[in-house]
Amino acid sequence: MRQYDFDTLVDRSGTDCLKWDIKDGELPMWVADMDFPTAPEIREAIERRAQHGVFGYQIIPDAWYDAYITWWKTRHGMEIQKDWLVFTTGVIPAISSAVRKLTSPAEKVCLMTPVYNTFFNSIVNNGRVPFECPLSYDKDTGYSMDFDALEKALSDPQTSLLLLCNPQNPGGKIWNREELARVGELCKKYGVIVFADEIHCDLTAPGLSYTPFASVSETCRQISITAVSPTKTFNLAGIQTAAFFSANPVLRHKLWRQVNTDEVAEPNAFAVDATVAAFTKGAAWLDELREYLQENKNATVAYLKENLPQLSVVSTDATYLLWIDLSEILRQRADLINQKSDPDLQKSETQIPDARNFVRFLREKTGLFVMYGNVYGKGGDHFMRLNIACPKSMLEDGLARLKAGVEMYLSSESET
Ligand SMILES: Cc1ncc(COP(=O)(O)O)c(C=O)c1O
């Protein structure tokens, strides 16, 4: 018997939330926020703060540092020193500041793709160049790092920073100690700084944990900055609260200066209380959430296996985002179109289109709104990303729409 309720549908329409800014009848399963209210313990802390009624400038109290330090020690087995930690309003603001401070215009920032699309914005908006280093993909075993490609990217004299996503979004891969240690050694060899985005680290499958990059070796500790936050885990993205830490005083000082210059170093009136409540009182809620998410993942995989065997879900150990390989249906659709227009064309001559057309079709015909994989960089073209962090009844609705959408897409009558 669960203590917390994840089944009740909460109507988010009319709340000016990004995810539900959609047409009537549409179902959004795209952006990475959850359709669950945050933990009651966190709501209580926010309500207490709201009741106080005075919302002046805020400072960072010891309780904020203690909350991060204790959570990382007890949940992730890592000792973070108080003076390593710096408040920032978000992980992306910290990444953009790091790009500005730690690299020069026109230099390259390495990314292992497919990876969170906003990384590209932080690089390109600042006049730097993304250096995409695709992960190796195997339909049965999922993703792994391609160390030859990585070394090539890091050894480019113009590469000065690596944005590492640990665990990976999308794909849900938890990088292991050996992989992370190798990344650290290669980056050290070529003088590349590592920015480890660990925002998804608490959303691991039940029984699994992640390895903080900075905990792997002295090398990893010294060449890196890590960003963390309670916002993904506890569904608090709109509160805008995060932290970065680094054991390297020079890197830490540089980024601390830059987040201050960029004015993303000060908390709003709810940021501290929400964070402290999350990390001191949210563990039980989180563990039930992880079980619920796992049930949703299992249900999705089972549903697809039975109803849409042409789609394959990349095996995942973390995040609430399923990364689904569409190559088979994209190929079938392309064959269908080509055969119609030119019956003599050989199937082997068919080029598989990317996922954009299917994803647009799905939204238009069924209202299901998901992300197409192209936006996550090289290697993402034939995938879609599905957010399964919602009550089971909503998930069932989404899966039924997906099935209907695929059937229409593959019917010779349909037009796109
Ligand atoms: C890997 C990753 N980093 C950062 C963010 C956003 O972080 P923030 O809202 O703190 O800027 C997301 C949101 O989905 C994400 O997936």
The ligand as a Gaussian input file, in Angstrom:
#p B3LYP/6-31G(d) Opt

LIG

0 1
 C       19.769000      17.063000     -18.762000
 C       18.998000      18.279000     -18.364000
 N       19.650000      19.343000     -17.877000
 C       19.002000      20.467000     -17.498000
 C       17.623000      20.565000     -17.603000
 C       16.934000      21.835000     -17.208000
 O       17.461000      22.299000     -16.011000
 P       17.004000      23.684000     -15.395000
 O       15.506000      23.729000     -15.470000
 O       17.524000      23.638000     -13.989000
 O       17.656000      24.754000     -16.191000
 C       16.898000      19.462000     -18.098000
 C       15.434000      19.543000     -18.263000
 O       14.820000      18.707000     -18.838000
 C       17.606000      18.303000     -18.488000
 O       16.969000      17.231000     -18.961000

